[in-house]
């Protein structure tokens, strides 16, 4: 198994991790009274992430753990995907 497939697998795993975190953030915000339309969920992911950060900062003075559970895998998926693409093209 080559480096390309390993990087693709890791990128997909990071994207799934970010999706689960985005769903948990949406559930948290729904409990707080902020609705997220089901069909527009992917367009509201980054808005929800910003709102989650603001709500948790107001409540506890610190950013909630789901914020980093979303931000880090999104960036990791991007970097790993670009690395896989670079390996594939070279």
WORAZI-V44938 format. One record per residue. RES is the residue in one letter. SS is DSSP state (H for helix, E for strand, - for the rest). OMEGA is omega in whole degrees, -180 to 180 (NA if undefined). Layout:
<<RES | SS | OMEGA> <RES | SS | OMEGA>>
//
This chain:
<<X | - | -175> <X | - | -179> <X | H | 179> <X | H | -178> <X | H | 177> <X | H | 179> <X | H | 177> <X | H | 179> <X | H | 180> <X | H | 178> <X | H | 178> <X | H | 178> <X | H | 178> <X | H | 178> <X | H | 177> <X | H | 177> <X | H | 179> <X | H | 179> <X | H | 178> <X | H | 178> <X | H | 178> <X | H | 177> <X | H | 178> <X | H | 176> <X | H | 179> <X | H | 177> <X | H | 178> <X | H | -179> <X | H | 178> <X | H | 175> <X | H | 179> <X | - | 176> <X | - | 178> <X | - | -177> <X | - | 173> <X | - | 179> <X | - | -176> <X | H | -175> <X | H | 179> <X | H | -173> <X | H | -176> <X | H | 177> <X | H | -178> <X | H | -176> <X | H | -177> <X | H | 174> <X | H | 179> <X | H | 178> <X | H | 179> <X | H | 179> <X | H | 178> <X | H | 179> <X | H | -180> <X | H | -180> <X | H | -176> <X | H | 176> <X | H | 179> <X | H | -177> <X | H | -171> <X | H | -177> <X | - | 178> <X | - | 176> <X | - | -179> <X | - | -176> <X | H | -179> <X | H | 178> <X | H | -180> <X | H | 176> <X | H | 176> <X | H | -173> <X | H | -176> <X | H | 179> <X | H | 177> <X | H | 178> <X | H | 178> <X | H | 179> <X | H | 179> <X | H | -178> <X | H | -180> <X | H | 177> <X | H | 177> <X | H | 177> <X | H | 178> <X | H | 178> <X | H | 179> <X | H | 179> <X | H | -179> <X | H | -177> <X | H | -179> <X | - | NA>>
//
